[in-house]
Amino acid sequence: MQHQKQALAWLLEQHVKGNGSILADEMGLGKTITTISLIYTLHLTAKRDNKQVGPCLIVCPATVINQWKEELSVWSLPTCYAPNSYTFSNSNEKEKRKIVQKVVREDAILIVSYECLRID
């Protein structure tokens, strides 16, 4: 639990500095919850300050996309789009652009697999 608090503090510090950041460690150490805590904190802060956070992109293994969707819904975060990787990759550019524009317009969260990101 302490390492999750440290990771969240570090992520928030990086955000304030305008730096991109990534968490990478062994499985089972809480990266999903730490990342969701960051997104949740940013949304609470933005709501308090009457600002927008902007869209969020989560890239993960296809096998955990549903876990991400479930965890995000527990935290009552904004709309989450997780198009089926196969369907998304086989969509035409116009359809893909529509999904991305919707995510941007709604300050939503887009979850895609590594493979989907690599292909598209």
N, CA, C and O of each residue as an XYZ file, in Angstrom:
480
protein
N       0.822     -1.203      0.000
C       0.000      0.000      0.000
C       0.866      1.267      0.000
O       0.536      2.242     -0.676
N       1.949      1.255      0.740
C       2.830      2.431      0.795
C       3.412      2.729     -0.589
O       3.500      3.887     -0.995
N       3.805      1.678     -1.305
C       4.379      1.900     -2.637
C       3.343      2.483     -3.596
O       3.701      3.221     -4.515
N       2.066      2.162     -3.395
C       1.013      2.744     -4.229
C       0.870      4.238     -3.946
O       0.686      5.037     -4.864
N       0.957      4.605     -2.669
C       0.884      6.027     -2.309
C       2.070      6.788     -2.891
O       1.914      7.902     -3.392
N       3.252      6.188     -2.823
C       4.446      6.820     -3.392
C       4.325      6.952     -4.904
O       4.698      7.974     -5.481
N       3.801      5.912     -5.537
C       3.628      5.950     -6.993
C       2.629      7.034     -7.383
O       2.856      7.762     -8.349
N       1.530      7.152     -6.648
C       0.529      8.178     -6.940
C       1.127      9.572     -6.756
O       0.920     10.452     -7.592
N       1.862      9.773     -5.675
C       2.506     11.076     -5.444
C       3.472     11.400     -6.576
O       3.526     12.538     -7.041
N       4.231     10.409     -7.017
C       5.184     10.616     -8.109
C       4.448     10.951     -9.399
O       4.858     11.858    -10.123
N       3.366     10.232     -9.697
C       2.588     10.498    -10.912
C       1.996     11.909    -10.891
O       2.018     12.611    -11.903
N       1.471     12.317     -9.741
C       0.919     13.676     -9.626
C       2.015     14.724     -9.804
O       1.802     15.751    -10.450
N       3.174     14.464     -9.235
C       4.316     15.380     -9.395
C       4.706     15.491    -10.875
O       4.961     16.588    -11.373
N       4.750     14.376    -11.557
C       5.089     14.390    -12.981
C       4.041     15.147    -13.783
O       4.374     15.879    -14.714
N       2.779     14.970    -13.423
C       1.690     15.681    -14.105
C       1.835     17.191    -13.936
O       1.712     17.945    -14.902
N       2.099     17.628    -12.705
C       2.268     19.060    -12.430
C       3.429     19.631    -13.243
O       3.359     20.763    -13.721
N       4.492     18.848    -13.399
C       5.658     19.282    -14.177
C       5.410     19.216    -15.685
O       6.224     19.696    -16.473
N       4.297     18.626    -16.079
C       4.002     18.494    -17.496
C       4.724     17.333    -18.156
O       4.855     17.293    -19.379
N       5.189     16.398    -17.359
C       5.909     15.237    -17.884
C       4.970     14.056    -18.095
O       4.061     13.826    -17.297
N       5.190     13.325    -19.152
C       4.513     12.056    -19.318
C       5.164     11.061    -18.378
O       6.321     11.237    -17.998
N       4.449     10.034    -18.002
C       5.034      9.059    -17.088
C       4.372      7.703    -17.287
O       3.300      7.591    -17.882
N       5.032      6.693    -16.778
C       4.521      5.340    -16.916
C       4.931      4.541    -15.680
O       6.010      4.742    -15.123
N       4.057      3.639    -15.267
C       4.373      2.723    -14.172
C       4.668      1.361    -14.781
O       3.902      0.863    -15.606
N       5.749      0.779    -14.383
C       6.100     -0.553    -14.879
C       6.806     -1.313    -13.766
O       7.893     -0.930    -13.334
N       6.194     -2.374    -13.312
C       6.815     -3.230    -12.309
C       6.177     -4.608    -12.407
O       5.474     -4.905    -13.373
N       6.416     -5.428    -11.432
C       5.874     -6.781    -11.457
C       4.351     -6.761    -11.370
O       3.755     -5.816    -10.852
N       3.741     -7.810    -11.879
C       2.287     -7.924    -11.814
C       1.822     -8.029    -10.370
O       2.499     -8.613     -9.524
N       0.659     -7.454    -10.105
C       0.050     -7.615     -8.799
C       0.451     -6.582     -7.762
O       0.124     -6.726     -6.584
N       1.161     -5.533     -8.189
C       1.588     -4.525     -7.212
C       0.696     -3.286     -7.197
O       0.989     -2.320     -6.492
N      -0.387     -3.307     -7.970
C      -1.369     -2.234     -7.862
C      -1.270     -1.114     -8.875
O      -1.726     -0.004     -8.601
N      -0.692     -1.366    -10.031
C      -0.579     -0.306    -11.053
C      -1.954      0.160    -11.531
O      -2.164      1.350    -11.764
N      -2.884     -0.776    -11.676
C      -4.220     -0.415    -12.157
C      -4.886      0.551    -11.186
O      -5.372      1.604    -11.599
N      -4.913      0.211     -9.915
C      -5.568      1.064     -8.915
C      -4.817      2.384     -8.750
O      -5.439      3.432     -8.583
N      -3.495      2.340     -8.796
C      -2.713      3.577     -8.683
C      -3.025      4.511     -9.850
O      -3.199      5.715     -9.658
N      -3.093      3.964    -11.036
C      -3.392      4.776    -12.219
C      -4.812      5.317    -12.166
O      -5.052      6.478    -12.498
N      -5.742      4.487    -11.755
C      -7.130      4.954    -11.623
C      -7.220      6.035    -10.553
O      -7.984      6.989    -10.703
N      -6.454      5.901     -9.480
C      -6.421      6.938     -8.437
C      -5.934      8.263     -9.016
O      -6.456      9.325     -8.678
N      -4.938      8.196     -9.882
C      -4.437      9.407    -10.537
C      -5.532     10.042    -11.391
O      -5.792     11.240    -11.281
N      -6.163      9.251    -12.229
C      -7.221      9.775    -13.104
C      -8.355     10.361    -12.265
O      -8.867     11.438    -12.572
N      -8.744      9.656    -11.215
C      -9.807     10.114    -10.325
C      -9.432     11.446     -9.670
O     -10.242     12.372     -9.625
N      -8.207     11.533     -9.168
C      -7.739     12.764     -8.523
C      -7.752     13.928     -9.505
O      -8.185     15.028     -9.164
N      -7.280     13.687    -10.716
C      -7.266     14.751    -11.727
C      -8.680     15.212    -12.078
O      -8.917     16.403    -12.284
N      -9.612     14.267    -12.144
C     -11.000     14.642    -12.445
C     -11.631     15.408    -11.291
O     -12.364     16.368    -11.527
N     -11.366     15.010    -10.053
C     -11.900     15.746     -8.905
C     -11.355     17.168     -8.866
O     -12.095     18.124     -8.632
N     -10.054     17.292     -9.097
C      -9.412     18.605     -9.081
C      -9.962     19.485    -10.201
O     -10.247     20.663     -9.988
N     -10.108     18.917    -11.374
C     -10.636     19.681    -12.511
C     -12.067     20.123    -12.246
O     -12.437     21.260    -12.537
N     -12.873     19.218    -11.692
C     -14.264     19.549    -11.389
C     -14.324     20.688    -10.378
O     -15.120     21.615    -10.527
N     -13.483     20.617     -9.353
C     -13.423     21.662     -8.324
C     -13.057     23.013     -8.931
O     -13.598     24.046     -8.537
N     -12.139     22.997     -9.891
C     -11.644     24.231    -10.502
C     -12.389     24.616    -11.783
O     -11.965     25.518    -12.505
N     -13.500     23.928    -12.059
C     -14.278     24.178    -13.278
C     -13.424     24.088    -14.540
O     -13.517     24.935    -15.429
N     -12.605     23.065    -14.604
C     -11.747     22.837    -15.766
C     -12.022     21.450    -16.319
O     -12.778     20.664    -15.748
N     -11.385     21.175    -17.444
C     -11.485     19.853    -18.031
C     -10.142     19.153    -17.915
O      -9.092     19.791    -17.990
N     -10.179     17.850    -17.734
C      -8.951     17.069    -17.645
C      -8.425     16.763    -19.039
O      -7.218     16.795    -19.276
N      -9.321     16.470    -19.943
C      -8.930     16.034    -21.270
C      -9.082     14.529    -21.368
O      -9.311     13.853    -20.365
N      -8.956     14.014    -22.553
C      -9.133     12.578    -22.743
C      -7.980     11.789    -22.151
O      -6.909     12.327    -21.872
N      -8.224     10.510    -21.969
C      -7.225      9.624    -21.384
C      -7.139      8.360    -22.243
O      -8.158      7.804    -22.652
N      -5.920      7.922    -22.507
C      -5.685      6.700    -23.263
C      -5.018      5.679    -22.357
O      -3.964      5.943    -21.779
N      -5.636      4.515    -22.238
C      -5.057      3.414    -21.480
C      -4.736      2.309    -22.475
O      -5.607      1.848    -23.213
N      -3.480      1.893    -22.483
C      -3.039      0.817    -23.361
C      -2.617     -0.342    -22.468
O      -1.777     -0.182    -21.582
N      -3.200     -1.495    -22.706
C      -2.952     -2.646    -21.839
C      -3.130     -3.940    -22.626
O      -3.600     -3.917    -23.764
N      -2.761     -5.057    -22.031
C      -3.026     -6.329    -22.705
C      -4.527     -6.514    -22.918
O      -5.332     -6.118    -22.075
N      -4.897     -7.109    -24.035
C      -6.318     -7.325    -24.343
C      -7.018     -8.117    -23.241
O      -8.213     -7.938    -23.006
N      -6.285     -8.976    -22.578
C      -6.873     -9.832    -21.549
C      -7.322     -9.071    -20.302
O      -8.090     -9.612    -19.506
N      -6.872     -7.845    -20.113
C      -7.279     -7.096    -18.913
C      -8.139     -5.868    -19.228
O      -8.420     -5.068    -18.335
N      -8.555     -5.713    -20.478
C      -9.400     -4.567    -20.831
C     -10.684     -4.560    -20.008
O     -11.079     -3.512    -19.495
N     -11.340     -5.709    -19.874
C     -12.577     -5.756    -19.083
C     -12.327     -5.441    -17.612
O     -13.170     -4.827    -16.959
N     -11.181     -5.853    -17.089
C     -10.837     -5.525    -15.703
C     -10.722     -4.010    -15.546
O     -11.223     -3.446    -14.572
N     -10.067     -3.353    -16.497
C      -9.958     -1.900    -16.458
C     -11.341     -1.255    -16.486
O     -11.621     -0.349    -15.700
N     -12.205     -1.718    -17.385
C     -13.557     -1.157    -17.481
C     -14.306     -1.309    -16.164
O     -14.961     -0.372    -15.709
N     -14.213     -2.481    -15.554
C     -14.898     -2.725    -14.288
C     -14.354     -1.824    -13.180
O     -15.125     -1.217    -12.436
N     -13.041     -1.738    -13.072
C     -12.430     -0.898    -12.030
C     -12.789      0.571    -12.232
O     -13.076      1.271    -11.261
N     -12.777      1.044    -13.466
C     -13.130      2.438    -13.734
C     -14.577      2.720    -13.357
O     -14.882      3.804    -12.859
N     -15.469      1.770    -13.584
C     -16.878      1.990    -13.244
C     -17.074      2.045    -11.728
O     -17.948      2.764    -11.245
N     -16.269      1.294    -10.975
C     -16.340      1.321     -9.514
C     -16.057      2.736     -9.007
O     -16.670      3.196     -8.044
N     -15.132      3.409     -9.660
C     -14.719      4.745     -9.236
C     -15.592      5.844     -9.848
O     -15.337      7.028     -9.625
N     -16.609      5.467    -10.610
C     -17.524      6.431    -11.243
C     -16.787      7.471    -12.053
O     -17.088      8.663    -11.990
N     -15.817      7.002    -12.816
C     -15.076      7.914    -13.686
C     -15.860      8.169    -14.959
O     -16.878      7.520    -15.203
N     -15.393      9.116    -15.779
C     -16.145      9.470    -16.980
C     -16.316      8.294    -17.925
O     -15.764      7.212    -17.726
N     -17.087      8.546    -18.944
C     -17.372      7.532    -19.945
C     -16.100      6.843    -20.399
O     -15.061      7.470    -20.600
N     -16.213      5.549    -20.552
C     -15.065      4.737    -20.937
C     -15.409      3.989    -22.219
O     -16.438      3.318    -22.291
N     -14.566      4.101    -23.212
C     -14.747      3.382    -24.463
C     -13.646      2.338    -24.587
O     -12.463      2.642    -24.434
N     -14.045      1.131    -24.862
C     -13.088      0.052    -25.060
C     -13.550     -0.752    -26.267
O     -14.104     -1.843    -26.126
N     -13.314     -0.202    -27.455
C     -13.771     -0.923    -28.645
C     -13.068     -2.263    -28.770
O     -11.889     -2.395    -28.442
N     -13.789     -3.230    -29.236
C     -13.204     -4.543    -29.498
C     -12.003     -4.357    -30.414
O     -12.116     -3.747    -31.477
N     -10.855     -4.879    -30.003
C      -9.617     -4.680    -30.770
C      -9.752     -5.134    -32.207
O      -9.284     -4.460    -33.124
N     -10.400     -6.288    -32.409
C     -10.548     -6.806    -33.766
C     -11.430     -5.880    -34.597
O     -11.091     -5.534    -35.728
N     -12.557     -5.485    -34.029
C     -13.483     -4.603    -34.729
C     -12.833     -3.259    -35.015
O     -12.940     -2.731    -36.122
N     -12.159     -2.711    -34.013
C     -11.522     -1.401    -34.177
C     -10.455     -1.454    -35.266
O     -10.407     -0.581    -36.132
N      -9.613     -2.462    -35.227
C      -8.532     -2.584    -36.203
C      -9.052     -2.790    -37.617
O      -8.397     -2.415    -38.590
N     -10.237     -3.391    -37.726
C     -10.807     -3.638    -39.051
C     -11.786     -2.552    -39.482
O     -12.391     -2.654    -40.549
N     -11.946     -1.525    -38.674
C     -12.797     -0.393    -39.037
C     -12.041      0.495    -40.015
O     -10.812      0.492    -40.073
N     -12.813      1.249    -40.776
C     -12.131      2.181    -41.679
C     -11.674      3.408    -40.890
O     -12.092      3.626    -39.753
N     -10.827      4.184    -41.504
C     -10.233      5.343    -40.817
C     -11.290      6.325    -40.321
O     -11.127      6.931    -39.262
N     -12.365      6.485    -41.076
C     -13.420      7.416    -40.678
C     -14.088      6.955    -39.372
O     -14.354      7.771    -38.489
N     -14.354      5.662    -39.253
C     -14.974      5.124    -38.035
C     -14.035      5.262    -36.840
O     -14.474      5.609    -35.744
N     -12.749      4.993    -37.044
C     -11.764      5.138    -35.968
C     -11.689      6.594    -35.517
O     -11.658      6.893    -34.323
N     -11.661      7.486    -36.498
C     -11.591      8.909    -36.182
C     -12.807      9.349    -35.371
O     -12.674     10.163    -34.457
N     -14.002      8.817    -35.696
C     -15.225      9.147    -34.958
C     -15.100      8.762    -33.485
O     -15.468      9.529    -32.595
N     -14.574      7.558    -33.245
C     -14.415      7.090    -31.866
C     -13.447      7.997    -31.113
O     -13.732      8.419    -29.992
N     -12.314      8.294    -31.723
C     -11.309      9.135    -31.071
C     -11.862     10.539    -30.831
O     -11.640     11.110    -29.763
N     -12.575     11.103    -31.799
C     -13.154     12.439    -31.628
C     -14.180     12.453    -30.501
O     -14.267     13.422    -29.747
N     -14.957     11.377    -30.388
C     -15.940     11.281    -29.309
C     -15.242     11.246    -27.947
O     -15.684     11.898    -27.001
N     -14.169     10.494    -27.857
C     -13.397     10.420    -26.606
C     -12.856     11.798    -26.245
O     -12.931     12.209    -25.087
N     -12.314     12.510    -27.221
C     -11.761     13.848    -26.980
C     -12.868     14.815    -26.579
O     -12.712     15.571    -25.620
N     -13.971     14.800    -27.295
C     -15.085     15.727    -27.036
C     -15.663     15.519    -25.632
O     -16.045     16.484    -24.971
N     -15.727     14.282    -25.184
C     -16.356     13.959    -23.894
C     -15.375     13.879    -22.736
O     -15.770     13.540    -21.620
N     -14.098     14.186    -22.979
C     -13.083     13.990    -21.928
C     -13.184     12.577    -21.381
O     -13.127     12.360    -20.170
N     -13.333     11.645    -22.264
C     -13.565     10.254    -21.870
C     -12.254      9.477    -21.793
O     -11.167     10.031    -21.961
N     -12.387      8.207    -21.539
C     -11.253      7.302    -21.440
C     -11.363      6.280    -22.563
O     -12.413      5.667    -22.754
N     -10.287      6.104    -23.294
C     -10.227      5.098    -24.350
C      -9.258      4.010    -23.913
O      -8.107      4.290    -23.576
N      -9.726      2.779    -23.919
C      -8.882      1.644    -23.556
C      -8.662      0.803    -24.805
O      -9.616      0.355    -25.440
N      -7.408      0.595    -25.147
C      -7.079     -0.240    -26.303
C      -5.968     -1.209    -25.923
O      -5.209     -0.980    -24.981
N      -5.897     -2.274    -26.669
C      -4.852     -3.267    -26.421
C      -3.544     -2.808    -27.062
O      -3.533     -1.938    -27.932
N      -2.447     -3.410    -26.616
C      -1.151     -3.123    -27.228
C      -1.200     -3.409    -28.723
O      -0.690     -2.639    -29.536
N      -1.824     -4.531    -29.066
C      -1.905     -4.943    -30.472
C      -2.688     -3.926    -31.293
O      -2.291     -3.591    -32.409
N      -3.782     -3.441    -30.754
C      -4.592     -2.446    -31.449
C      -3.769     -1.173    -31.670
O      -3.802     -0.585    -32.751
N      -3.049     -0.764    -30.662
C      -2.223      0.437    -30.787
C      -1.128      0.226    -31.817
O      -0.833      1.120    -32.611
N      -0.530     -0.949    -31.805
C       0.545     -1.243    -32.755
C       0.013     -1.202    -34.203
O       0.667     -0.668    -35.099
N      -1.162     -1.766    -34.408
C      -1.733     -1.835    -35.755
C      -2.237     -0.470    -36.213
O      -2.038     -0.074    -37.361
N      -2.889      0.237    -35.302
C      -3.532      1.491    -35.690
C      -2.745      2.711    -35.316
O      -3.178      3.831    -35.587
